[in-house]
């Protein structure tokens, strides 16, 4: 008999499948295949296939790589105003790193 799947594991699988579906949608919008995406991000086609299986533990770095290649957001966090922040710390860090 199967063990009960933890709520965390269920959420993990659900979120990974959401990401995979979003990437599939964006690939379709670009008229790209997984091979095209692999070339765009400098990875093998098999690695992209693994990433999009819905069971791979994607890192934020790999998601950002996909977002950059597809020129679209995959993950969306609440904006600062909706969480009551005046300015997020990352905005200050980014502005400092871009200063001459």
KEPANU-11624 format. One record per residue: residue number from 1; x negated, z negated, y of N, C-alpha, C in turn. Coordinates in steps of 0.2 Angstrom, whole numbers, plus 2048, in hexadecimal, padded with zeros to 3 digits. Atoms other than C-alpha are relative to their C-alpha. Layout:
<r NUM,<X,Z,Y>,<X,Z,Y>,<X,Z,Y>>,
...
***
This chain:
<r 1,<7FC,800,7FA>,<800,800,800>,<7FC,800,806>>,
<r 2,<804,800,7FA>,<7FA,804,811>,<800,7FA,805>>,
<r 3,<800,805,7FC>,<7F4,7F7,81D>,<804,802,807>>,
<r 4,<7FC,7FF,7FA>,<7FE,7F5,82D>,<7FA,802,805>>,
<r 5,<805,7FE,7FB>,<7F5,7FF,83B>,<801,7FC,806>>,
<r 6,<7FF,804,7FA>,<7F1,7F4,84A>,<802,804,806>>,
<r 7,<7FD,7FC,7FA>,<7F9,7F8,85B>,<7FA,803,804>>,
<r 8,<806,7FD,7FC>,<7E7,7FB,862>,<7FF,807,7FD>>,
<r 9,<802,7F9,804>,<7E4,809,854>,<806,805,802>>,
<r 10,<7FB,7FC,7FF>,<7F5,810,857>,<800,803,807>>,
<r 11,<801,7FE,7F9>,<7F2,811,86A>,<7FA,805,801>>,
<r 12,<805,7FB,800>,<7E1,819,867>,<801,807,7FD>>,
<r 13,<7FE,7F9,803>,<7E8,827,85C>,<804,803,805>>,
<r 14,<7FB,7FD,7FB>,<7F6,82A,868>,<7FC,803,806>>,
<r 15,<804,7FE,7FA>,<7EA,82B,877>,<7FC,806,7FF>>,
<r 16,<804,7FB,802>,<7DE,836,86E>,<804,807,7FF>>,
<r 17,<7FC,7FA,801>,<7EC,842,869>,<802,802,806>>,
<r 18,<7FE,7FE,7F9>,<7F2,842,87B>,<7FB,804,803>>,
<r 19,<805,7FD,7FE>,<7E1,847,880>,<7FF,807,7FD>>,
<r 20,<801,7F9,804>,<7DF,855,873>,<806,805,802>>,
<r 21,<7FB,7FB,7FE>,<7F0,85C,878>,<7FF,802,807>>,
<r 22,<802,7FE,7FA>,<7EB,85C,88A>,<7FB,805,801>>,
<r 23,<806,7FB,801>,<7DB,865,886>,<803,807,7FE>>,
<r 24,<7FD,7FA,803>,<7E5,871,87B>,<804,804,806>>,
<r 25,<7FC,7FD,7FB>,<7F1,875,88A>,<7FB,803,805>>,
<r 26,<805,7FE,7FB>,<7E2,877,896>,<7FC,806,7FD>>,
<r 27,<804,7FA,803>,<7D9,883,88A>,<805,806,800>>,
<r 28,<7FB,7FB,800>,<7E9,88D,889>,<801,803,807>>,
<r 29,<7FF,7FD,7F9>,<7EB,88E,89C>,<7FA,804,802>>,
<r 30,<806,7FC,7FE>,<7D9,894,89D>,<7FF,806,7FC>>,
<r 31,<801,7FB,804>,<7DB,8A0,88F>,<7FA,7FF,7FB>>,
<r 32,<806,802,803>,<7CD,897,886>,<801,7FE,7F9>>,
<r 33,<800,803,807>,<7C9,893,874>,<7FC,7FA,800>>,
<r 34,<805,805,800>,<7C0,884,86E>,<7F9,802,800>>,
<r 35,<806,7FD,800>,<7B1,88F,86C>,<7FE,801,808>>,
<r 36,<801,800,7F9>,<7B2,893,87F>,<7FF,7FA,803>>,
<r 37,<801,807,7FD>,<7B3,881,883>,<7FA,7FD,7FE>>,
<r 38,<807,802,802>,<7A4,87D,878>,<7FB,803,804>>,
<r 39,<805,7FC,7FC>,<79A,88A,881>,<800,7FD,807>>,
<r 40,<800,803,7F9>,<7A0,883,892>,<7FD,7F9,801>>,
<r 41,<802,807,800>,<79B,871,88E>,<7F9,7FF,7FC>>,
<r 42,<807,801,803>,<78B,875,884>,<800,7FD,7F9>>,
<r 43,<800,804,807>,<791,86E,873>,<802,806,7FB>>,
<r 44,<7FF,7FC,806>,<794,876,862>,<808,800,800>>,
<r 45,<7F9,800,801>,<7A5,87C,85E>,<803,7FB,7FB>>,
<r 46,<7FE,805,805>,<7A6,870,84F>,<801,7F9,804>>,
<r 47,<7FF,806,7FD>,<7A3,862,85B>,<806,7FF,805>>,
<r 48,<7FA,800,7FC>,<7B1,867,867>,<806,7FF,7FB>>,
<r 49,<7FB,800,804>,<7BC,869,858>,<801,7F8,7FE>>,
<r 50,<7FF,807,802>,<7B8,857,853>,<802,7FC,806>>,
<r 51,<7FD,803,7FA>,<7BB,851,865>,<807,800,800>>,
<r 52,<7F9,7FE,7FF>,<7CC,859,865>,<804,7FE,7F9>>,
<r 53,<7FC,801,806>,<7D1,853,853>,<805,7FA,801>>,
<r 54,<7FB,805,7FF>,<7DA,844,85B>,<7FD,7F9,7FD>>,
<r 55,<803,806,803>,<7CF,838,851>,<7F9,7FE,802>>,
<r 56,<806,801,7FD>,<7BF,839,85A>,<800,7FB,806>>,
<r 57,<800,805,7FA>,<7BA,82A,866>,<7FD,803,806>>,
<r 58,<803,7FD,7FA>,<7B7,834,876>,<7FE,7FB,805>>,
<r 59,<802,805,7FB>,<7AD,82C,883>,<802,803,807>>,
<r 60,<7FE,7FE,7FA>,<7B1,82D,895>,<7FB,806,803>>,
<r 61,<805,7FA,7FF>,<7A1,838,897>,<802,806,7FD>>,
<r 62,<7FE,7F9,803>,<7A7,845,88B>,<807,802,803>>,
<r 63,<7F9,7FE,7FD>,<7B9,845,893>,<7FE,803,807>>,
<r 64,<802,7FE,7FA>,<7B1,847,8A4>,<7FD,807,7FF>>,
<r 65,<803,7F9,801>,<7A7,856,89D>,<805,805,7FE>>,
<r 66,<7FA,7FB,801>,<7B7,85E,896>,<804,801,807>>,
<r 67,<7FC,7FF,7F9>,<7C0,85B,8A7>,<7FC,804,804>>,
<r 68,<804,7FC,7FC>,<7B1,863,8B0>,<801,807,7FE>>,
<r 69,<800,7F9,802>,<7B1,872,8A5>,<807,803,801>>,
<r 70,<7F9,7FD,800>,<7C4,874,8A5>,<803,800,807>>,
<r 71,<7FE,801,7F9>,<7C5,870,8B8>,<807,7FD,801>>,
<r 72,<7F9,804,800>,<7D4,864,8B5>,<7FF,7F9,7FD>>,
<r 73,<800,807,803>,<7D7,852,8B2>,<803,800,7F9>>,
<r 74,<7FD,801,807>,<7DA,84C,8A0>,<802,7F9,800>>,
<r 75,<7FE,806,800>,<7DB,83A,8A3>,<801,7FE,808>>,
<r 76,<7FE,802,7F9>,<7E4,833,8B3>,<801,7F9,800>>,
<r 77,<7FF,808,7FF>,<7E2,821,8B9>,<804,800,806>>,
<r 78,<7FC,801,7FA>,<7ED,81A,8C6>,<7FC,800,806>>,
<r 79,<804,800,7FA>,<7E8,81D,8D8>,<7FF,7F9,803>>,
<r 80,<802,806,7FE>,<7E1,80F,8E2>,<806,7FD,804>>,
<r 81,<7FA,803,7FD>,<7F1,80D,8ED>,<805,7FD,7FC>>,
<r 82,<7FB,802,805>,<7FC,80B,8DE>,<7FE,7F9,7FD>>,
<r 83,<802,807,803>,<7F2,7FC,8D8>,<7FE,7FB,806>>,
<r 84,<801,805,7FB>,<7F0,7F4,8E9>,<7F9,800,803>>,
<r 85,<807,800,7FD>,<7DE,7F8,8ED>,<7FF,804,806>>,
<r 86,<801,7FC,7FA>,<7D8,7FE,8FE>,<7FB,805,7FE>>,
<r 87,<804,7FB,802>,<7C9,807,8F7>,<7FC,7FE,7FA>>,
<r 88,<803,801,807>,<7C2,808,8E5>,<7F9,7FF,801>>,
<r 89,<808,801,800>,<7B0,802,8E3>,<7FD,807,7FE>>,
<r 90,<804,7FA,802>,<7AC,813,8DB>,<800,805,806>>,
<r 91,<800,7FC,7FA>,<7B1,81C,8EB>,<7FA,7FF,805>>,
<r 92,<806,802,7FC>,<7A4,812,8F5>,<7F9,802,7FC>>,
<r 93,<806,7FE,804>,<797,815,8E7>,<7FF,808,800>>,
<r 94,<800,7F9,800>,<79B,828,8E7>,<7FD,802,807>>,
<r 95,<802,7FE,7F9>,<799,829,8FA>,<7F9,7FF,801>>,
<r 96,<807,802,7FF>,<789,820,8F9>,<7FB,805,7FD>>,
<r 97,<804,7FB,804>,<782,82C,8EC>,<7FF,807,803>>,
<r 98,<800,7FA,7FD>,<786,83B,8F6>,<7FD,800,807>>,
<r 99,<803,800,7FA>,<77E,835,906>,<7F9,803,800>>,
<r 100,<806,7FD,800>,<76F,83F,90C>,<7FA,7FB,7FF>>,
***
